Amino acid sequence: MSQPRPQGIDPQVPDSLLDQILGRKGHDPIPRAAWNEELQDLLNPSISARPPHVPESGRIKTIKNNEYHYFLAFDRCGSDPRHERVEALRGAGWEYATTDDVEMYSKDNVKQSNEIRSGDRRLMKIPKQRWREIRKDQNLKALAYINPRSPASPMGVASMAATGISSSIMEDFASERARAVVGDVSVEDGSLKFSGNASKARIPKGE
């Protein structure tokens, strides 16, 4: 049966750590006089655990309009503005998100009703159906990219083959090796003649 938690201890602190600090379940207790300030703060329930960026910049608190997918896109203002990214997205069907669409954790993110930004990023939106189409296209391309049988893959035969040289993926190494003919070079009429479809790599002894 687990021992009751002492009063005045933050309930978020795990029991296993309390066992070590308070000397429960066979552990030697750490004298309270040896508790440093950080350990005291960890156990103190009156001190809230808050990250350094509270409220979180760029984080959506509530989505009011669930018909859209939301995305923070690079959009730098100031003396060296860069709006190419958001303009390209707008051309692809994205729109600027508004306060009718979302509520942000940080009120500082809301510059105007139709301008929500976190530093050099501006919140944009796109209909969910269009977003699903985009993600499916990305996923199919990623699968094709890692599939060596796909012409779109950089590991595919089509992309690795040199012009005029036939290539294939070797699935049966033994049979392919049996058909190999070690090449040779000869000189006829002052010109080089090549034969065979394979070559040997000579490795010096000791390597």
C-alpha positions as CSV (number, residue, x, y, z in Angstrom):
1,M,0.0,0.0,0.0
2,S,1.4,3.4,-1.0
3,Q,2.2,5.9,1.7
4,P,0.1,9.1,1.9
5,R,1.7,12.1,0.3
6,P,2.8,14.7,2.9
7,Q,1.0,18.0,3.1
8,G,2.7,21.0,1.4
9,I,4.2,18.9,-1.5
10,D,3.4,19.8,-5.1
11,P,1.1,16.9,-6.4
12,Q,2.9,17.0,-9.8
13,V,6.1,15.6,-8.2
14,P,6.2,11.9,-8.8
15,D,6.1,9.4,-5.9
16,S,9.3,7.8,-6.9
17,L,11.2,11.0,-6.4
18,L,9.5,11.6,-3.1
19,D,10.5,8.2,-1.9
20,Q,14.2,9.1,-2.5
21,I,13.9,12.6,-0.9
22,L,11.8,11.6,2.1
23,G,13.5,8.3,2.7
24,R,10.5,6.1,2.0
25,K,10.6,2.5,0.8
26,G,14.1,1.8,2.1
27,H,15.7,5.0,0.9
28,D,17.8,7.1,3.2
29,P,16.2,10.5,3.6
30,I,17.8,13.7,2.4
31,P,18.0,16.1,5.3
32,R,15.8,19.2,4.8
33,A,18.8,21.3,5.6
34,A,20.5,19.8,2.5
35,W,17.7,20.8,0.1
36,N,19.0,23.4,-2.2
37,E,16.7,26.2,-3.5
38,E,15.9,24.4,-6.7
39,L,14.7,21.3,-4.9
40,Q,12.7,23.4,-2.5
41,D,11.0,25.2,-5.4
42,L,10.3,21.8,-7.1
43,L,8.4,20.6,-4.1
44,N,6.7,23.9,-3.3
45,P,3.0,23.8,-4.5
46,S,2.8,27.6,-4.4
47,I,5.3,27.9,-7.3
48,S,3.7,27.2,-10.7
49,A,5.7,25.5,-13.4
50,R,5.6,27.9,-16.3
51,P,7.7,27.8,-19.4
52,P,9.7,31.0,-20.3
53,H,7.4,31.8,-23.3
54,V,4.1,32.0,-21.5
55,P,1.8,32.8,-23.1
56,E,3.2,30.9,-26.1
57,S,3.8,33.1,-29.1
58,G,2.1,31.8,-32.2
59,R,0.1,29.1,-30.4
60,I,-3.6,28.8,-31.2
61,K,-5.7,28.7,-28.0
62,T,-9.1,28.0,-29.7
63,I,-10.0,27.2,-33.2
64,K,-13.3,28.9,-33.9
65,N,-13.6,28.0,-37.6
66,N,-13.0,24.2,-38.0
67,E,-13.4,24.3,-41.8
68,Y,-9.8,25.4,-42.2
69,H,-6.3,24.1,-41.5
70,Y,-3.9,26.8,-40.0
71,F,-0.2,27.3,-40.7
72,L,2.4,30.0,-39.7
73,A,4.2,31.0,-42.8
74,F,7.4,33.1,-43.1
75,D,6.5,36.7,-43.7
76,R,9.2,39.3,-42.7
77,C,8.3,42.9,-42.4
78,G,10.5,45.8,-41.4
79,S,13.5,47.4,-43.2
80,D,14.2,44.2,-45.1
81,P,10.8,42.8,-46.0
82,R,10.3,39.3,-47.4
83,H,6.8,38.4,-48.5
84,E,7.5,35.8,-51.2
85,R,6.4,32.8,-49.1
86,V,3.0,34.1,-48.2
87,E,2.3,35.5,-51.7
88,A,3.2,32.1,-53.1
89,L,0.8,30.4,-50.7
90,R,-1.9,32.8,-51.5
91,G,-1.5,31.9,-55.1
92,A,-1.9,28.3,-54.1
93,G,-5.2,28.9,-52.3
94,W,-4.1,30.0,-48.8
95,E,-5.7,33.0,-47.1
96,Y,-4.8,35.1,-44.1
97,A,-6.4,33.9,-40.9
98,T,-8.5,36.3,-38.9
99,T,-9.7,36.7,-35.3
100,D,-13.0,35.2,-36.5
101,D,-11.1,31.9,-37.2
102,V,-8.9,31.6,-34.1
103,E,-8.2,32.8,-30.6
104,M,-4.5,33.0,-29.8
105,Y,-2.8,32.4,-26.4
106,S,-0.8,35.6,-26.8
107,K,-2.8,38.8,-27.5
108,D,0.4,40.3,-28.8
109,N,0.1,38.0,-31.9
110,V,-3.0,39.9,-33.0
111,K,-1.9,43.0,-34.9
112,Q,-5.2,43.5,-36.7
113,S,-8.4,41.5,-37.1
114,N,-6.9,40.0,-40.3
115,E,-3.3,40.0,-39.3
116,I,-2.1,37.4,-36.8
117,R,1.6,37.0,-36.6
118,S,4.4,35.7,-34.4
119,G,7.6,37.6,-35.3
120,D,8.4,36.9,-38.9
121,R,5.6,34.4,-39.3
122,R,2.0,35.1,-40.3
123,L,-0.9,32.8,-39.6
124,M,-2.6,31.6,-42.8
125,K,-5.5,29.2,-43.5
126,I,-6.6,26.8,-46.2
127,P,-9.8,24.7,-46.5
128,K,-9.4,21.3,-44.9
129,Q,-10.3,19.4,-48.0
130,R,-7.6,21.2,-49.9
131,W,-5.1,20.6,-47.1
132,R,-5.9,16.8,-47.2
133,E,-5.2,16.8,-50.9
134,I,-1.9,18.6,-50.4
135,R,-0.8,16.2,-47.6
136,K,-1.8,13.2,-49.7
137,D,0.3,14.5,-52.6
138,Q,3.3,15.0,-50.3
139,N,2.9,11.5,-48.8
140,L,2.7,9.8,-52.2
141,K,5.7,11.7,-53.4
142,A,7.6,10.7,-50.2
143,L,6.7,7.0,-50.8
144,A,7.8,7.2,-54.4
145,Y,11.0,8.9,-53.3
146,I,12.0,6.0,-51.1
147,N,10.8,3.3,-53.5
148,P,13.7,2.1,-55.7
149,R,11.2,0.8,-58.3
150,S,9.7,4.2,-58.8
151,P,11.0,6.4,-61.7
152,A,10.7,9.4,-59.3
153,S,13.1,7.9,-56.8
154,P,16.8,9.1,-56.8
155,M,17.6,5.4,-56.0
156,G,15.6,4.2,-58.9
157,V,17.1,2.5,-62.0
158,A,15.9,5.2,-64.3
159,S,17.7,8.0,-62.4
160,M,20.9,6.0,-61.9
161,A,21.3,4.6,-65.4
162,A,23.8,6.3,-67.7
163,T,22.7,7.1,-71.3
164,G,23.0,4.1,-73.5
165,I,23.8,1.7,-70.6
166,S,21.1,-0.8,-69.6
167,S,20.6,-1.3,-65.9
168,S,18.4,-3.5,-63.7
169,I,17.8,-4.2,-60.0
170,M,19.6,-7.5,-59.0
171,E,17.2,-9.7,-57.1
172,D,18.9,-13.1,-57.7
173,F,22.5,-12.5,-57.0
174,A,23.6,-16.1,-57.7
175,S,22.0,-16.3,-61.1
176,E,23.3,-12.9,-62.1
177,R,26.8,-13.9,-61.0
178,A,26.6,-17.1,-63.0
179,R,26.0,-15.1,-66.2
180,A,28.9,-12.7,-65.5
181,V,31.7,-12.7,-68.0
182,V,34.8,-11.0,-66.7
183,G,35.9,-8.3,-69.2
184,D,39.2,-8.0,-71.0
185,V,40.9,-5.3,-73.0
186,S,42.8,-6.0,-76.2
187,V,44.4,-3.8,-78.9
188,E,43.4,-4.4,-82.5
189,D,44.6,-2.1,-85.3
190,G,45.7,0.4,-82.8
191,S,42.3,0.7,-81.2
192,L,41.1,-0.6,-77.8
193,K,38.5,-3.4,-77.8
194,F,36.5,-4.3,-74.7
195,S,34.7,-7.5,-74.0
196,G,32.7,-9.0,-71.1
197,N,30.0,-7.6,-68.8
198,A,31.8,-7.6,-65.5
199,S,35.2,-6.8,-63.9
200,K,37.2,-7.8,-60.9
201,A,38.6,-5.6,-58.3
202,R,42.0,-6.6,-57.2
203,I,42.6,-5.9,-53.5
204,P,46.2,-6.1,-52.2
205,K,46.9,-8.6,-49.5
206,G,46.6,-7.3,-46.0
207,E,43.8,-4.9,-46.8
